[in-house]
Amino acid sequence: MAKQHRKQQVVQSKDHRGQMIEEIFDDSLLPDANEIQQLYTIDPTIMDWLKQRAEKEQEFRHSAYYSKIKLIEKTEKGIRWVNYWGLFLSFFLLAGGMYLSYYLI
């Protein structure tokens, strides 16, 4: 039910000439009141259908948001473990290098 509107025009002043692009994206779940009234004259049960669609859309948006959050949490957890392994291995590399230099001295 999202509405898009794009306006494109050439802007000109004394010295400059440019192009202005204006995009409007209305992400509302329900249509305008005038559209609802027109649809209601065609089908009186349209309000129930619109409410159901809006609820489904909202549930979808929430589930998509939660799946993004879970993905971010997994990524952060993976980055954290990579950092821990890096610290752990660098410690052993440093300790091994110190032992090797002690052995050579």
C-alpha positions as CSV (number, residue, x, y, z in Angstrom):
1,M,0.0,0.0,0.0
2,A,3.0,2.2,-0.2
3,K,2.7,5.2,-2.5
4,Q,5.6,6.7,-4.5
5,H,5.7,10.0,-6.1
6,R,8.7,11.4,-8.1
7,K,9.0,14.9,-9.4
8,Q,11.8,15.9,-11.6
9,Q,12.5,19.4,-13.0
10,V,15.2,21.6,-14.4
11,V,16.2,24.5,-12.2
12,Q,17.9,27.4,-13.8
13,S,19.3,30.7,-12.4
14,K,21.6,33.3,-14.0
15,D,24.8,31.3,-13.9
16,H,23.7,27.8,-13.1
17,R,21.5,25.2,-14.5
18,G,20.7,22.1,-12.6
19,Q,18.3,19.3,-12.1
20,M,16.1,18.8,-9.0
21,I,14.7,15.4,-8.2
22,E,12.2,15.1,-5.4
23,E,11.0,11.6,-4.4
24,I,8.2,11.0,-1.9
25,F,7.7,7.6,-0.5
26,D,4.6,7.2,1.7
27,D,5.0,4.0,3.7
28,S,1.6,4.1,5.4
29,L,-0.2,0.8,6.0
30,L,-3.6,2.3,5.2
31,P,-4.7,4.3,2.2
32,D,-6.0,7.9,2.5
33,A,-9.4,8.6,3.9
34,N,-10.8,9.6,0.6
35,E,-9.6,6.4,-1.0
36,I,-11.1,4.3,1.9
37,Q,-14.5,6.1,1.4
38,Q,-14.5,5.4,-2.3
39,L,-13.6,1.8,-1.7
40,Y,-16.3,1.6,0.9
41,T,-18.9,2.7,-1.6
42,I,-17.8,-0.2,-3.8
43,D,-17.5,-2.9,-1.1
44,P,-18.8,-2.3,2.4
45,T,-16.6,-5.1,3.8
46,I,-13.4,-3.4,2.7
47,M,-12.6,-2.0,6.2
48,D,-12.2,-5.5,7.6
49,W,-10.0,-6.5,4.7
50,L,-7.9,-3.4,5.1
51,K,-7.5,-4.0,8.8
52,Q,-6.4,-7.6,8.3
53,R,-3.9,-6.5,5.6
54,A,-2.5,-3.8,7.9
55,E,-2.1,-6.3,10.8
56,K,-0.4,-8.8,8.5
57,E,1.9,-6.1,7.2
58,Q,2.8,-5.0,10.7
59,E,3.5,-8.6,11.8
60,F,5.8,-9.0,8.8
61,R,7.7,-5.9,9.5
62,H,8.1,-6.9,13.2
63,S,9.3,-10.4,12.2
64,A,11.8,-8.9,9.6
65,Y,13.1,-6.5,12.3
66,Y,13.6,-9.3,14.8
67,S,15.4,-11.5,12.2
68,K,17.7,-8.6,11.5
69,I,18.4,-8.2,15.2
70,K,19.2,-11.9,15.5
71,L,21.5,-11.8,12.5
72,I,23.3,-8.8,14.0
73,E,23.6,-10.6,17.4
74,K,25.1,-13.7,15.7
75,T,27.5,-11.6,13.7
76,E,28.7,-9.7,16.8
77,K,29.1,-13.0,18.7
78,G,31.2,-14.4,15.9
79,I,33.4,-11.2,15.8
80,R,33.8,-11.5,19.5
81,W,35.0,-15.1,19.3
82,V,37.4,-14.2,16.5
83,N,38.8,-11.5,18.7
84,Y,39.2,-14.0,21.6
85,W,40.9,-16.5,19.4
86,G,43.2,-13.8,18.1
87,L,44.2,-12.7,21.6
88,F,44.7,-16.3,22.6
89,L,46.9,-17.2,19.6
90,S,48.9,-14.0,19.7
91,F,49.7,-14.7,23.4
92,F,51.0,-18.1,22.5
93,L,52.9,-16.7,19.5
94,L,54.5,-14.1,21.8
95,A,55.3,-16.7,24.4
96,G,56.8,-19.0,21.8
97,G,58.9,-16.1,20.4
98,M,60.2,-15.2,23.8
99,Y,61.1,-18.9,24.5
100,L,62.8,-19.1,21.1
101,S,64.8,-15.9,21.8
102,Y,65.7,-17.2,25.3
103,Y,66.9,-20.5,23.7
104,L,69.0,-18.6,21.1
105,I,70.6,-16.3,23.8
